[in-house]
Amino acid sequence: MCCDGTLFDLVRLEPGDDARRLARLGLPLAAARGRQAARFPQPCAALCADGSCRVYADRPGQCRAFECRLLQEAKAGRVSFPAAARRVTTAKRRANQVRRLLRALGDHDEQRALGERFHRTSERLEAGPADAAAHALYADLSLAMHRLKLEAHAHFHTPPAATPAQRPAGKAPRPRTAHSPRT
């Protein structure tokens, strides 16, 4: 879900990433502008139909470093792996519901992240006239997207690292999420 546009809209490159090599491997990079790092959109162009990554050996640093909160908790023994698998299944079902509703409302652009598609559909429906059926579907979409975001924030996104003043003495910072969610 981190690579298919469900959890994140884009991935920022880090200083050690070889942007030219990644571009040659087929990632559509947006150039760095001002303080913004070079980045590429989600769903990732390197994501294969079977869920594997065709640039795995050369993937960007953020992709290498990212572990969702649910995986971290399963590795730490706070959540069983079967329970984690059920949670992933639930989240995928929610994401597929959002995709179905977006298609029903005329958005068939599967090469864009769910957050971007939702915002684009929202703007389109709020800007012009729509019939009662479209409004009902949009209400269903808004609720489905809200539920998916709650699920993502509660179980998949990693929390931001606490500042040193907020951390208990002797505690190391928690790793930040490597990708950029749309908020």
C-alpha atoms as one frame of an Amber mdcrd trajectory, in Angstrom:
protein
   0.000   0.000   0.000   2.961   2.322   0.454   3.813   2.080  -3.245   0.363
   1.866  -4.854  -0.852   5.377  -4.037  -3.006   4.301  -1.094  -0.873   5.715
   1.727   1.289   8.300  -0.015   1.084  10.735  -2.918   4.828  11.051  -3.509
   8.291  10.004  -2.372  11.045  12.575  -1.859  14.589  11.722  -2.817  17.328
  12.018  -0.228  20.800  13.492  -0.734  22.380  10.038  -1.304  19.890   8.981
  -3.979  21.132   8.926  -7.578  18.343  10.824  -9.347  19.796  10.271 -12.816
  20.031   6.525 -12.280  16.472   6.399 -10.907  15.234   8.356 -13.932  17.058
   5.943 -16.260  15.326   3.081 -14.419  11.971   4.644 -15.299  10.937   6.659
 -12.257   9.274   9.909 -13.427  11.161  12.371 -11.255  10.013  15.913 -10.623
  13.073  18.121 -10.307  14.012  19.778  -7.041  12.650  23.311  -6.693  13.810
  25.704  -4.025  13.696  23.835  -0.727  11.714  20.920  -2.208  13.706  17.781
  -2.918  13.366  15.893  -6.180  10.446  13.505  -5.907   8.362  10.989  -7.797
   4.623  10.333  -7.704   2.720   7.389  -6.359   1.624   4.862  -7.474   5.247
   4.042  -8.130   6.171   3.379 -11.746   8.417   0.545 -10.498   5.569  -1.321
  -8.776   4.843  -4.561 -10.627   1.420  -6.218 -10.857   2.523  -8.895  -8.371
   3.455  -6.229  -5.798   7.204  -6.536  -6.311   9.543  -3.649  -7.113  11.424
  -3.763 -10.390  14.103  -1.363  -9.056  14.348  -2.981  -5.604  18.159  -3.169
  -5.571  18.385   0.502  -6.578  15.312   1.869  -4.757  15.541   5.311  -3.137
  16.640   5.709   0.475  13.162   6.546   1.737  11.824   3.329   0.225  14.669
   1.374   1.850  14.076   2.926   5.254  10.281   2.886   5.420   8.546   0.328
   7.604   4.920   1.011   8.344   3.798   1.253  11.944   1.960  -2.070  11.702
   5.109  -3.920  10.587   7.125  -2.254  13.345   4.549  -3.335  15.925   4.428
  -6.897  14.575   8.233  -7.164  14.644   8.218  -5.865  18.231   5.625  -8.469
  19.241   2.925  -5.935  20.103   0.711  -7.233  17.283   0.645 -10.800  15.990
   1.488 -11.297  12.322  -1.951 -12.884  11.633  -3.651  -9.849  13.236  -1.441
  -7.539  11.160  -2.374  -9.448   7.997  -6.077  -9.021   8.829  -5.523  -5.281
   9.352  -3.803  -5.032   5.940  -6.715  -6.897   4.335  -9.164  -4.460   5.923
  -7.163  -1.453   4.727  -6.916  -2.854   1.194 -10.666  -3.448   1.170 -11.206
   0.194   2.226  -8.832   1.432  -0.506 -10.618  -0.677  -3.127 -13.943   0.784
  -2.023 -12.517   4.290  -2.544 -11.272   3.251  -6.009 -14.702   1.844  -6.967
 -16.445   5.039  -5.846 -13.944   7.227  -7.707 -14.564   5.218 -10.897 -18.351
   5.502 -10.379 -17.883   9.290 -10.183 -15.904   9.351 -13.441 -12.287   9.263
 -12.206 -10.531   6.385 -13.951  -6.972   7.691 -13.560  -5.457   4.702 -11.745
  -1.977   6.197 -12.248  -2.646   8.857  -9.605  -2.581   8.494  -5.826  -5.926
   8.067  -4.074  -5.549  11.331  -2.158  -4.935  13.272  -5.351  -7.846  11.570
  -7.128 -10.155  12.284  -4.196  -9.196  15.978  -4.081  -9.574  16.340  -7.834
 -13.004  14.658  -7.766 -14.058  16.818  -4.804 -13.084  20.006  -6.619 -14.913
  18.923  -9.772 -18.130  18.025  -7.941 -18.088  21.105  -5.730 -17.437  23.439
  -8.676 -20.324  22.485 -10.883 -23.815  21.077 -10.971 -24.250  17.397 -10.189
 -27.325  15.231  -9.912 -28.616  13.675  -6.684 -27.031  10.298  -7.511 -23.602
  11.899  -7.898 -24.038  13.761  -4.610 -24.965  10.502  -2.861 -21.908   8.751
  -4.343 -19.729  11.686  -3.320 -21.033  11.438   0.251 -20.181   7.714   0.228
 -16.743   8.508  -1.227 -16.048  11.168   1.402 -16.929   8.771   4.204 -14.896
   5.925   2.654 -11.879   8.219   2.217 -12.206   9.449   5.794 -12.263   5.864
   7.091  -9.246   4.956   4.968  -7.296   7.969   6.275  -8.145   7.085   9.867
  -6.968   3.518   9.240  -3.764   4.737   7.589  -2.902   7.187  10.353  -3.710
   4.734  13.126  -1.956   1.674  11.742   0.370   2.456   8.847   1.913   5.942
   9.031   4.733   6.260  11.510   4.479   9.119  14.001   6.835  12.078  13.646
   9.899  11.931  15.843   9.529  13.792  19.096  11.745  16.790  19.680  14.493
  16.234  22.290  12.540  18.280  24.853   9.484  16.020  24.409  11.405  12.718
  24.659  11.878  10.995  27.987  15.516  10.937  29.115  17.480   8.161  27.439
  14.919   7.588  24.676  16.069   7.656  21.052  13.866   9.361  18.455  11.408
   7.177  16.549  12.054   6.911  12.808   9.953   9.260  10.683   7.799   8.059
   7.855   9.875   7.984   4.721   7.086   8.910   2.366   4.841  11.931   2.170
   1.191  11.379   2.982  -1.398  13.771   1.746  -3.059  15.428   4.705
